[in-house]
Amino acid sequence: MKQLIKYGIWIIMPVLLFANMFIFVSGIVLGNQISHFEKETKKIHQQNVELDRQTSHLDSLDYAASIAASLDFVKRSPPIVLENLKYALNR
């Protein structure tokens, strides 16, 4: 019985040692992957902030006014006032 326990320990110990080494190496690999994904996430976040800034600039009225000026759309048309019923009655 003592020899069975002794041989069992000699068989179980290397198995546990290899399992421990496998878990340790797997932890290192997963840590490297997490680090890589965090860097990618920061890079994507920075790109998102830049695109958001560009979008807000393109949506601004100042940008629309500058584009209109560059396309010679600065002449304003006079407003049509309906004091005279010519337009409403189609006469």
Contacts in CASP RR format, 6 or more apart in sequence:
PFRMAT RR
TARGET T0000
AUTHOR 0000-0000-0000
METHOD contacts of the structure
MODEL  1
MKQLIKYGIWIIMPVLLFANMFIFVSGIVLGNQISHFEKETKKIHQQNVE
LDRQTSHLDSLDYAASIAASLDFVKRSPPIVLENLKYALNR
57 63 0 8 1.000
68 74 0 8 1.000
80 87 0 8 1.000
82 88 0 8 1.000
85 91 0 8 1.000
END
